[in-house]
Amino acid sequence: MKLSKVSIQRPVTTVMVVFIVILLGIVSMGKLPVDLLPSIEYPYALVMTSYNGAGPQEIESLITKPLESVVGTVSNVKNITSTSSNGSSMIFVEFNDGTDMDVATLNMREKIDLIKGMLPEDADDPMVMEVSPDMMATMQIGISGSDDLVKLKQIVEDEITSKIERVEGVASVNISGGKEKEIRITLLPDKLKGYNITPSTVAQSIAAENLNLPVGEVKQGTSSLTVRALGEFSSIEEIRNLPITTAGGVIYLRDIAEVEEVFKEMTSYAYINGKPSISLSVQKQSTANTVQVSKAVNKALDRLRAELKDIEITMIYDTAEFINLSINNVASTAISGGILAVFILFIFLRNIRSTFIVGTAIPVSIVATFALMYFSGLTLNMVSLGGLALGIGMLVDNAIVVLENIYRHRENGEGRKDAADKGTTEVGMAVLASTLTTIAVFLPIVFVEGITAKLFKEMALTITYSLTASLVVAVTLVPMMASKILKVEKVDEIKRRKITTKIFDAWSAVLDNIDKVYRRVLNWTLHHRLKASLITIGVFIATLSIPVLGLVGMEFFPASDEGSFTIDVTLPKGTVIEETFEVVQQVEAKLESIKEVQEVFVTIGGGGMLSSGTSSNSASLTVDIGSVKERERSVDEVADEVRVLVSDIPGAEFSVSKSSSMTVTGGSPISIEIAGDDLEKLKQIANDVVDIVESVEGTREVTSSFEDGIPEAQITINRQKASMYGLNMATISNTLKTAVQGSVATRFKVDGTEIDVRMVYDTSRSEYLKDIKNIAVTSPMGVNVPLSEVADISISESPTSIYRENQKRVVTVSSALFGVDMSTAQTAIDQRLKEYPMPDGYTYKFSGEVEQMMESFSSLGLALLLAILLVYMVLAAQFESFLHPFTIMFSVPLALTGAILGLFVTGRTLSMPSFIGLIMLVGIVVNNAIVLIDYIIQLRKRGYDRTEAILEAGPTRLRPILMTTLTTVLGMLPMALGIGEGAETMAPLATAVIGGLSLSTILTLVVIPLNYTLFDDISRKLRGKRKKKKSQEMAV
């Protein structure tokens, strides 16, 4: 029994099934996790190895090369890049898409274990880790409100950090900024010399005394007691009075040193709007949902704000905030699109009941989709929800076709149930075929490799679910409702309703005029087929020339305006932190002139995520400029103004980049890798390439990965002289470390925490390089030997980092872009590089986003061809003809040129989303042609000649075609406008579909009938030849 018949005969059952679906959908919607993008597993792994004291070239030859060669034997490795720098080796390994990273990292560890013995003895064991977006902080919190940074840090560590770490889903909380106390023991060199005592003896005495040690157990009566020897320091006074045994007797620490409680020298600073603060970076667990973790953390912060009223807790950056704004924006876009689609239905159908019947397809299909998404394990994100918003206008297409046919049967005098049954049965196969053509285009995305497939798989599933649901609604709920409430109204009954009379009359007049013009154009086309064909070809070639001439740019993925950007400040290597602080203050003063700036968060010093130690020569300013709706200028325009403002600050390099949660792309928009063997020659080529890239309009902040060396004082020990005094490298180095940096002798417990007890020389004796020469090193024989006696001191630059790709040395030149698309910039740079005299043995290639864009576009090109092939197969099956599908498929090239025209008019680029739009178009645009050709064939079967059938079918199908096109176009219009947070991502996709569908609909109404006549002539000739051949055979 047919579905439509069952639904008509059992209306209560149908309604209850719909309510069950709605109930499941509502519950599922509440349980669907929310995120910005679908979960993406990046096929990257990292091998980190530390080898203190080794330079980049030693690291490269002793650690990086052996590890690269063994890691390269792991299966599915696609690319290996490495950085060898002072004391560390870092190797990034890229695997082929679809590789199980858990297995891959395990294989890497096994391979590395085989050559561990070949690595230097002092080198740490290589650490293998999977690279994931979860390594980045999802939230950054600023704590301020107390001028006493020591007390503030104590509160943060005791009250705040522990409570945030207890929140479910939080992996770790890192603290930066604030002051820490330490016990500083400043050794007095003259006193040490007088008592003939070495710093190492003092350090050993302090460490040996500050101990609590278990002794064992003793019996007391019937019980046993644990015996402990207590010797830990309980006060600073106790440290001052520490006795030290010397050859001349017992002395006290106070006799040879000053002991005081001080603040550690600060290596990093944090400020919020000029106020000293402490920064907390919150990382979530890899399996946790960003939005849920953010909600829980914000609740914990609200409780802390109530408890700690004197402390100001500021949310500097929260990824979930942008996610929620983006998702809400897509949802409101979908609702707006749905309202516009229903409005179009109403003015076409002129009947509230008919509009209500068709309009129910939208909410029921959407709610059913939520249920299917939940059971498929999908998330509510920009892509999946964007798929729903895109398809919202298409959800009514099937219902329109079914209802229109039912309405026609009712007008012919048939009863409600018979009309509903017959009307649905007649068009059942047609709506099934049109749905299949739309869904079929998403199948090739399975064959697309890389991030594209991972991102848009969820969109494909969402649109498939929603269209399947709309198909089921069209053949069940729509006929059931039509059998109950559909009423056929005459024109005079409609006219009496004065509220809608004017709207209906005006719209009817417009449609009548369109109908008259269309009849004339169609009639002229059929009688001037050659001219019409030439005009069509001319329009096609003219539109196709737009991308050929470079009028439509290309980029990998549209960037989003998240309302914040970062200014990275870099001073020459070795710059003291106070100098960096002064430059940051100048930058903050410049930012005051920009009206959009709401909040500035500053960090000075501190290392990167994968670096060790701190960098006194670097700083970072995170600038919040508020929501898109709160300002007139985009974040790009504000950031470019900042670039101009800071360019006149001398002695520093600035990099301005906007914040992005879209961790889809890898590298800079423009990234050029230059490969060769000689480092000096590579440096020279890189400098030339930087000049070439800077000469191209639209490039910003062009940099080379070849860094200047770090200035350092190198102390070379004269072993001959040192041995005469009984000194060795270790003794001299330890003495120097204590004198210059200080050494931690032990830890002192105070107020429930431990602080360092640091032993240093009198700073007035070791502040400058000339002081170092006079530092006395005590020999085993008790002789104080000046350093200048046993060592030479020289100033030079340490070697730079060495970068390698696939076991070759490389230097990378990177550039940001402003006001120019990636493709145009890359083409201009490539043309100039081809003129550059590149030395033999040295090559260059574009990497980063350019490389990813070309890989994705080639995969999507294959998907587009497969989509066209699949649509042809569906059409051939529907029409039982190999020829008629070609008639219909001619709407596809027209649609693709329309999409390019749409991108050109709106100034948007051909990106990954707009390419997906082109693939979607293949399945959507053929539907109008199917409706038209299907009716022409029906009329010819009834006895109409070809021209009569076309002139009758065209105007008859004009209104349904316009209705389905307008509902789809207006349903996508709010998304194509690209207004609000995150809208930039899906706007190119909607623009491509709207442009393609609009142009193809206009041309389809004329060109498809023209194609039909041409293919019909070909078919007649072929049939004529077959008949002639057959008659000749019969004659023989």
N, C-alpha and C positions, 0 to 999 in steps of 0.2 A: 504494500500500500504506500502511496506517495506521501511524503512529509506534509505537503500543503493540504492534502485531503484530510489527513489525521488532525492537523491543527484546526481546520475549519469545523470538523465534526466534534472535536473535543476542546472547546475554547477554554474551559476551566483548567483542564490539564495543561494546556499551552501557557496560560497565565501563571500557573503555579511553577512550571519549569523555569519561566522567565524570572520569577521572584527568587527561585533557588539560585539561579545564576547571579542575580543582582546581590543577594545576600552573601554568596561566596566571594564575589568581586569586592564588595565593601570591606569584608573582613580581611581579604588578601591585601587590599590597598593599604590598610592600617599596619600590616605586618611587613610590607615591602621595604627593605633597607634603602635609604637615600644616599646617593653619592654623586660626584660631579661627572665622572666618566665610568664606563664599564671597567671591571677589574682586569688589569693587564699584567701579565707576567713577562717581565723583560728578560730576554735571553742573555744576560750579562753576568759575569763572575769576576771577582777581584782577588789577586794574590798579593799580599803585603809582606815584605820582609825587612827587618831592621838590622843594620850592621854599623854600630856606632864607630865613628872615627874614620870611616872610609869615604873617599870622594866619589863623585859621579862616575868617573871612568873605571875606578876599581869596582864599584857596584855593578856597572854594566858588564864587565868581563867576568867577574867572579860569581855574581848572583843572577842578574837579569837574563843573560844569554843562556846559561844552563837551564833555568826555569822555563824560558820561552821555548826552547827546543823540546823539552819533555811535555809541556802543556800542549804544544802543537800536535802531539800524537793522539790526544783525546778525540774521540769521534764527534762529528757534527760541529767542530770548531770552524767558524766563518772568518774571524778576524782577530788579530792579537795586537794590542798597542801597549807600550810600556813607558814608564818615566823612571830614570835613574837619577837620583839627587843625593845630596849629602846625607849619608847615614841611612838611606831607605831606597827600596825598590818597590815599584807599584806596577802590576801587570793587569790590564783590563782584557778580558777574553769575551768575545762576542760569539754566540752559538747560532746555529740555524734556527729559524722559527719552528716552534712545536717541540723543541728539545725539552725533556724532563730535567729541570735544573737541579733537582735533588740528586738524581743519578749522575748528572754531569759534574757537579761539585765533588761528589764521592769519588768518581773516576780521577778527577784532578788531584785529590789528596793522595790516592793510591800511587799515581805516577810520580808525584813530588817525593813521596816517601822513598822511592827507589834511588833518588839521587841526593838525599839529605846528607849523606856522608861525604859527598863531593864538595859541599858548600863550606865556607870558612868556619872554623870551630867557634869563633866569637859571635857569629851571626845568629840572630834569633830564628826559631823555626818559622818557615813560611806559613802565613795565615790565609786560608781560603774562605771567602764569603760570597754569598749571592748578593748582587746589586738589586735593590728594590726601592720603589718610590717611598716606602715606609721608613727608609733611612732618614728622610727629610722630616724636619719638625712640622707637625700639623698645626701647632699653636705656639705663639710667643707671648709671654706675659711679662709686663713691667711692674716692679714693686718699688714704690717710693714713699716719701712722707716723713722720713726721719733723717736729720742731718748726720746722725751718728751711724755711719755705714757698717760699723762693726756690730752694733746692736741690731741693725736692720738685717744683716746677713744671718745673725743668730736666730732672729725671728723666722726668717725665710726657711732656714734649715730645720728648725725645731717644729714650727707651727704649720708652715705652708707646704713645703715640698713633700713631706710625709703624707699629708692628706690628699694631695693630688696623685701621688704614686699609688695610693690605695684604691683610686677610682678604677672600676673595671674597664679594661681595654687599653689603659695607659702602660706603655712599656718602660719608659724612663723619663726623668726630668733632669735637665742639665742646668746648672747655675753658672752665670757669668757676671762679673762686676762685684762691687762690695769690697770691704776691707777685711783683712785677716790679721790677727795678732800673732806675734812670735816672741820668744825669749832670745834676745840677741846678746851674745858674748863677744865683745870687741876686744881682741887680743892686743896687748901693747908690746910691739916688737922690742923696744929697749928693755922692758922688764923681762921678757922671755930670754933675751940675750944675757941679762945680768944673772938670772937664775939657771942659765944653761939648760933650758927646757924647750922641747919641740912642740909645735901645734898638735902633732899626732898623739903625743903623750897626754896632752890635755884632753883631747877628744876621747881617748881610750879610758881615761879616769872618769870622765862624765858618764859615758855609756855604761861602764862597769858598776857605777854606784846607783844609777837610776833603775833599779830592778826589784821586783817582788818575785821570789822564787819558792816553789814548793820543796820542802825538805824530806817529807815522808809522813809516816804515821807512828804514834806512840800510844801505849796503853795507859789508861788511868782508871784503876778499879776494873769494873766490868765493861767499860766502854773504851773506844779508841779515839784519839784526837789527831786531826790533820795538822801538821806542823808547817808553817810558812815563814820565810824570812822576809821582812818588810824593809825595803830600802828606797822605794820611789820617792821623788821629791814632792814635798807638800807645799812649799812656798819658794818664792824667788830668793828670799834671805838664806834659805837652806842651800841653794845653788851657789850663792856668793861665798858662803862659808865652807864650801867643799874642800876638804884637805887633799893636797897632792904631794906625794912623796918624791923628793928629789935626792940627788947625791949629797947635797948639803944639808938635808933635813926636810921637815914638813913645812910646806907653805900652803896658803889658801888661794882659791881661785880669784878672790877680790884683790890679791896682791899683784896679779899679772894681767887682769882683764876687768873691763867694766861690764856688769850684768844688768840688763834693763828689759822691761816689757815694752815692745814697740809694735808698730804696724809693718807688715810685710811691704816690700816695694811693689807697687801696683803695676801689673803687666797688662791689664785691660780695664776699661772704663765703660759704663753704660749711663745714658742720659735720656730722659723723656721730657721733651719741650724745655731743655736747659736744666732740669732738676736731676741731681745724681740719683741713680736707681740701680736695681738689680734685675737682671733679665733671666727668665726661666724659659727654656725650650722644651716643649712637651712632644714626645714621640709616641705614636700609638702602636699597638701590637699589629703584626701583619694581617691577622685574621679579623681585627676589630673594624667596625664601621665608623668612618670619620665623623659623621653627623651625630651618631649616638654617643661617641666618646666626648665630642664637644659639648653636648647637652649636659652630660654627667659632670664634666670638669667645670662648666659654668655654674652649675648648681652648687658644687663644692666651693667655688670662689664667692658666690653670693653668701654662703654661710660664713666664710672667712671674713668677708667685708663687715658682716654684722658683729662678729667677735672682735676683730681688730680695727676698731673705728679710727685710730690714729694713722693707720697704714692705708695708702692709696694703691689699689690694685687695678692696673689698666690692661685691657686686652689689646696688645699691639697688632697681632695678626692672628686670624682664625680662619682656616681654610673652609670650615663648615659654613661660615657666614656667607661667603660668596656662593657656595653650593646651594644653600637655601634660597638665596635671592635668584639665582639662575633657574632653579627648579620651579619656583613660584612664577617667574617670568614666563617660562615655557608653558606652564599650566594656564596662566591668564591668556597667553597667546592662543592656546587651544580652545579655550572658552569663547574668546572673541571670534575665532574662525568658525566655530560651531554656530554662534548667533548669526553671523553673516550668511552662512550656508542656509540656515532655516529661513532667514528673511528672503533670500532669493527664491526658495521653494514657495513661500507664501505668495509673492507677487507673480510667480509663474502659474501656480495652481489655483490661485484666487479663492481658496477654500481652507478654512481653519481646520476642518476635520481631516482633509487630505494631507495638509501640512503636518498635523499632529501624528498621523499614521506613519508618514515617511520620517518625520523628525525623531521618532522613538528609536530609530535605527542607530542614531549617534550615541545616546547615553548607554543603551543596552550593550552595544558592541564594545564600547570603551570599558565598561564595568566587567564584561566577560573577559576582555583582554587582560585586565589586572589579575583576575583569577588564574589565567593561563601563565602569566608572567611569574606569579608566585610559585606555582607548581613546577615551572621550568628553572627556578633558581636565579631569575634575573633580578636586577636592581632598578629602582627608579632613578634614572640619571638623565643627563642632557640628551644623550643619543636615543635611549629607549622612549622617553617621553616626547622627544622631538619627532620620533617616528609616528607616534600617535597624533601629534599636532599636525604633521604633514598630511596624514591620511584622513583627517577629520572630514574634509569635504568629499572624499571618495566613499565614505561609509554610507552615504545616501544614494549613490549611483544605482546600485542593484534595486533598492526599494523604489526608486523613481520609475525604473523600467517596468517593474512588476505592477505597481499601482496604476501607471498610465495605461497598461494593457487591460487591467481589471476595469478601469474607468470607461475604456472604450466599449467593453462588453456590456457594462451597465447602461451606457448611452444607447446601445442597440436593443435595449429592452429586456435583457436577461436578469434573472433574480440575483440577489446578493451572493448566495452561496455558489450558484453555478458560475457566475461571473468571476468570483474569487478563485474558484478551482480551475476553470478553463484559462483564465488570464495568466495565472501563475504557471500552469503546465506549458503553455505555448512558448513562454520566454525563459523557461527554466534552464534549458541548455545554453541559451545565449548569455544569460547572466553568469552561468558557471564558466563558460569559455572566457568571458571578459575578466572574471576574477582570476582565473588560472593564468592569463597572460600577464596580469599585474604581479602575481605572486612568483611566476616562473623566473622573472628577471633577477630575483634575489638568490636563486640557487647558485649562479656562478660565483657569488661572493665567497662560497666555500673554497673555491680554487685560488682566491686572492691570498697572497702571502703577506706577512708583516703585520704592522700595527693596524693597517686598514681593515683587515679581516676581523681582528679582535674588537675593534671599535664598532664597526657597522653590522656585525653579526646580530647584535641585540636589536638594532633598528629593523633589520630584515625580519627577525622573528616577531617583533611587535606589530609591524605592518601586516605580516602574514596572519597573525592571530586576529587582528581587528577586522581585516577584510573577510576572513573565513567566518567570523562571528556575524558580520553584516550580511553575508550570503545566506547564512542560516536564518537570520532575522527576516530577510527579504522573502524567503520561501515558506516561513512558518507564521511568524507574528503578524507580518503585513497582510497576508490573505485572511487570517483570522479576524483582525481588526476591521479590514475592509468588508468582510461579510457581516459585521455587526453595526458599524457606525458610518460607513461610506455613503454619502448622499449625493445624488446627481442633481446639480442646480442649473437652472437656465440662466441665461445672461441677464434677463430682466429682473430675476430674483437677486442677483449679485448687485445690480445697479441700485436697487432700493436701499442698500446699506451705505448711507451717505459718507460714513467715516473713510471707507476705503475706495469710494467711487473715483475720486480724482487720481489717486495713485494708480488704480487699475486702468483707467482710461488713458492716462499718460503713457504707462508702460505698454498698453496695447497698441497705441499709436506708434511708438518706437519700434515695436516688433513688426508691425504691419509695413512700416517703411523699410526695415531691414529685409523683410520677406520680398518686397517688390524689387529692391535693388539686387537681391540675391538671384531672383528669377531671371532678371535681365543679364546679369553677369554670367550665370550658368548657361543660358541660351546662347550668348555670344561665344563662350568658350567652346561649346559643342560644335559651333559652325565655323570657328577659326582655331582649329586644334594646333596648327603649326605655330601661329603667333603666341597662343597661350602657353605652349610648351617652351618656347624661347624665353618668354617673360619669367616663367617658373625657374628655368635654368639660370637666368640672369640674377634673380633674387637669391638663389642658392649660392652661386659663385660669389656675389657681392658680400653676402653675410659670411661666407667661409673665408673671405680675404681678411676679415677682422683679426682673427688670431694669427694668421700668416704674417700680417704686417706688424704684429706685436702690439696691437691696440688693446688686447685683453691680456693682462699679465698672468703669471703663474706663481703660486706659492704652495707650500706643503700643507699647512693648517692655519686657518685664520686665528690671529691672536685676540685674546679677550681683554677688555678694559676692566680690571679688578679694583681700580681706584687707589692703587699705590705703586710706588716705584722705589728702586734702590740706587743710591749713589755710592759706588765703591771708590775710596780714595787710596792711592798708593804713592808713597814717597820713596826716594832712593833707599836701597838696602842699607841697613845699619842706622837709619834715622832714629833718634831717641823719641820716646813716646810723648814727651812734652812738645816737641816740634810738630808731631802729628796732631796733637790736641789743638794747637794754634790754627792750623790749616782748617780743621773741622769747624772751629768757631767762625772762620771767614765764610765757609760754605753756609752755615746756619744763618749768618747775617744776610747773605744773598737770598736765601729762601724766604725771608720775611717780606720781600717785595712781591711775592707770588700770592695772589688772593685765594687761590684754591687750596693752599696748604692748611691742613687742619691739625696735624700732629707729626712730630719728628722724633724718631727713636734713633739714638746714636750708640754704636759700640766702637770703641777704640782699642786696638790690639786684639789678641785672641787669634787662634788658628782656625783653619777651615775644618769641615766635617771629617776629612780623611787625613788631615795633617797633624803633626805632633808639634808641641810647643806653641809659642806665641809670636806674633809679628808686630813689633812696635812701630813699624813703618806703614801700617795699613789701618783703615777705619771703614765703617759702613754706616750709612744713614738711610733708614727706612722712612719714607715720606708718605703719609696718608692724605689723599686729596678728596675723599668722600665718594659717595655713590655717583653713578653716571647721571642720574636725574637731578643731582644737586648742582651741576656745573655745566657750562657751555662748551668748554674745551675738552678734548679727549686727553687721556693720559699720555699719548704719544706727543701731542702738541706741548703739554706742560713739560714733559721730560726733555724735549728738544730745546725749550727755552732755558731750562736748567743747564744744559750742555753749553749754551752760549754764555750764560752768566758766570759759570765756574771756569771758563776757558782762560780768563785773564788772571787767575790765581797762580803765581809762579811756584816752580819747584815741586809740583805734584801732578800725577796723572789721574784722570777721572773717567769712570765708566758708569753711565746712567742706563739702567735697564728696568723695564716694568715688571712687576711681580706677576707670576703666572702659576695657576694651579693646574693648567693644562700640561702635565708632564708627558706629552706625547712625543715631542720632537727631541732630537739629540744634537747638541752643538749650536753654533751661531747660524744666522741665516746664510751668511757667506763664510765658508771655511775652505781654505786652500792648503793642501798638504804637499810640501816639497821634500822629495826623498833624495838622499845621496850619502856619501861616506864621510867626507871631510867637514868637520864642524865649522871651521872658519869660512869655508866656501858657502856652506848652507846659510850661515849668518848673513853673508854679503848678498846672496840671492834673496833671502827673506826680506832684507831691508829694501831692496829694489822692488819687490812685489808689494810691500807696504805702500811705497810711493805710487805704484801703478793703481792699486785699489783706491787710495785716497783721491786720485784724480778723477774717479768715476762719480758722477752726480748721485747724491742720495746715500752714499756710504758714510758711516759714522764710527768713531772709536776703533780705528783700524789698528790691530796689535799683532805682534809676532810672539810666538811661544819661546823664542830665544831670549832668555832673560839676562840682564847684566849680572856679573858675578857679585857675590857678597864681599865687601871689604873686610879683611881680617888681619890681625897681627899674628904672624907665624913665628914660633919659638923653636929654633933648631938646636938641639942639645949636642955639645961637643963631647962625644963619649970618652975620648982619651982623657980630657981634663977632668970630667965628672968622676971617672973611675979612680983617679988619683986621690980624690976626697972620699971615696967609698960611696958615691951617689949613683943612683940609677934613674931611669926615665920615670918610674912609678913614684919614687920619693919626691922628685922635683915637681911632677904634675900635681900630686896631692897638695903640696905646699902652695902652689900657684892657685889651685882651685879654691882653697880656704881663703887665700889672700884676696882674690878677685871676686869670686861669686859667693864664697862662704859654703860651709858644709854642715849638714844637719847631723849633730852629734847624738841626739836622742829626742824623745817626745815628752812633753810635760802635760800632765792631766790637770785641768782646771774647769770647774763648773760643768762637769759631765762631758767635756770635750777634750781633745788632745791638740796641743799646738806645738810647732817645731821649736827645738832649741838649736839655734843656728850659731855657729862659730865663725866669726869674720875677723879680718885684720882691720886696724884703724883705717877708715876710708880716706883720711887725709894722706895716708901713706901709699895708697894703691888706686887712686882715682884716675890718674893719667898714665899714658904709656911710659913716660920717663920714670915714673915711680916703680914700674914693674921691674926695671933693670936693677933697682937697688934692694929688691926683696931678698932677705937672707934665707938660705936653705941650710938647715942644721944637718951636719954629717953625722954618721954613727959615732965618730970620735969626739963629737961635741963642738966641732968647729963650725962657725957661722960663715957660709960662703955666699957672697952676692951672686945673683943670677947672671949678671953680665960676665962673671968669671968663667962660667961653664956653659953658656948658651949665647946664640946670636938671635937678635929680634929684627924682623923685617915686615913691612906692610905690603900686602898684595891682595889680589882678588881670588876668592875661591872659585873653582870650576863651576860652570852653570849646569843645570839639569840637562840630561840627554834623553830625548824622546825617540821612540822607535815604533814602527808599524810593520807587522809581519816580518820582524827580524831585520828591518832596515832603519837607519837613522832618518828621522823626519823633523821638519820644522813646520808649524802650522801658522798661517796668517788668517786672522779672523776679523769679521766686520759686522757691525749692526747696520740696520737700514732704516731710513726715514723718508717717506714720500715717494718711494719707488718699490716695485714688487721684486721678488727674488729672481724671477726668470729674466727680467730686463737687466737687472744689475749683473747677474751671472754672465749673460751674453756679452754685455759691454766689457766686463773684465776679461773674459775669455778671448775676445778679439784683440785686446791690447797685449795679453800674455803671449799670444801666438807670434807677435812681432818681437818679443823679447828674446835675445840670443842666449838661450838656456845651454849651459856647458854640457858636454858629453857625459853621460853617466848620471845626470840629474834630471828628474822628472817631476811633474806636478799633476795634481788631480783635485777636483772639487769633492769635498766630503760634507759631513754634517747634514743640515736640512736639505741642501741641494741633492745630495746622494739619495736620501730617504724619499724625496719627492719623485725623482726619476724612477726609483724602484717601484714605488706605489703606483705611479701613473702607468707604467708598463703592465703591471698586474691588473689594474683596473681596465686598461685597454682590452686585454684578453677577456675579462669578465663582460665587457660591453659587447664584444663579438659573440660570445656564448649566449648572452641574453637575447640578442637579435635572432640567433639560430633557434633557440628554444621557443620564442614567440612564433616564429614561422611554423614550427612543428605543431604547436597548439592550433594555429589558424588552419593549417592543412588538414588536421584531424576534424576540425569543426565543419569546414566547407567541403570535405571529401574531394579536395582538388589540390593539385600541385601548382596551378597557375594563379588562382584567385588570391592566395596569400601575398603574392608579389604586388598585386594591385594595392592592397592595404598597407604593405610594408613601406611603400613610398612616403608614408606620413612620418616615418622615423627620421630620415635625413633632414626633412623640413623642421622637425621638432628640435633636432640637435643644433641646427643653425639658429633657431629661435632662442634656444637656451644661451648660445654664445652672444646673440644680440642683446638679450636681457642682461647678461653680465656686463657687456660693453656700456649699455645705457646707464646702469646703476653704478658703474665704476668699480665693480667687484672683480675679483680674480678667479681664474680657474684653479681651484684647490681641491683637496681630497673630498670635502663635502659636496662641492658643486659637481665633481665627477660622478659621485654616487647619484646625484640628481639626474645626470644624463642617462645613467643606467635605469633609473626609475621611469624616466620618460618613455623608454622603449616599450614598457608594459602598459603605460597609461594612454599614450596617444592613439594606439591602434583601436581602442574601444569605440571611438567616434566613427572611424572608418568601418568597423565591423557592423555597427548599427545601420550605416548608410548602404553598404554593399549588400548586406543581408536582405534589406527591404527591396533593393533593385532586383535581386534574383527572384524574390517572391512575386513581384509584379510581372516579371517576364514570364514566370510560370503560369500566371493568370491570363497571358495572351497579349500583354503590352509589347510594342516594339521597343528597341533599345533606347531611342531618344525619348520616347514618351515615358518609359519607366524611370529614366534618370530625372526628367523634368517634374515627374510626380513625386518620386522618392525624396529628392533633395529638399524641396520646401516642406514636405510632410515631416521629415526628420530634423528639420532646422531647429525647432523649439526644444525637443528633448536633448539634442546635442548642445545647444546653448545653455540649457539648464544644468546639465551634468558638468560642463566646462566651467561655468560661473561658480557653481557650488565648490568645485575643487580649487579653482583659482582664489576665490575669496576666502575659502577655508585656510589657505596657505598665506594669504596676504599679510596678516599681522606678524607672522614669522619672518617674511621677506623684508619687512620694514626694518628689522634688526634693532629694535628699541629695547633698552633695558640690559640688565646684567647677563652676560653670557650669550646674548642674542647673536653676536658676531659669528659664532660657531656654525649655527644652522641656517643663517640668512642666505649664504650663497647657494645652498641646496634648494631652498624654497624659490629663490630668484630664478635659478636654472629651470626648475619645473614650470613655474608660471610663464616665463618667456617662451619656453618650448611648446607648452600646451596652448598658449594664446595664438602664436603664429601658426602652429600646425592645424588648429581648429579652423582658422580663417581660410588657410590654403586647402585643408582637407575637403571642405565643402565644395571646392571648385576643382582642385587637382585630382582628387581620388576618382570622381566621375570621369574626368578626362583620361586618367590612366586606365579606367575600366574599359573605355571605348578602344583604346590602343591595344590592350591585351586581348580584348574580345576579337579585334581584327586579326591579331596573330593566331588566336585559337581557331578562327574561321578558316584562315589560310592553311593551317596544319590539318584541319578536318577535311578541307577541300582536296589537299594533296593525297590524304589517306584514301578518300573516296575515289579519286581519279586512278590511284594505283590499284585499288581494289577492283574497279570496273575494267581496267586494262588486264588484270589477272583473270577476271571472269571471261573477258573476250577471248583471251588466249586459250 
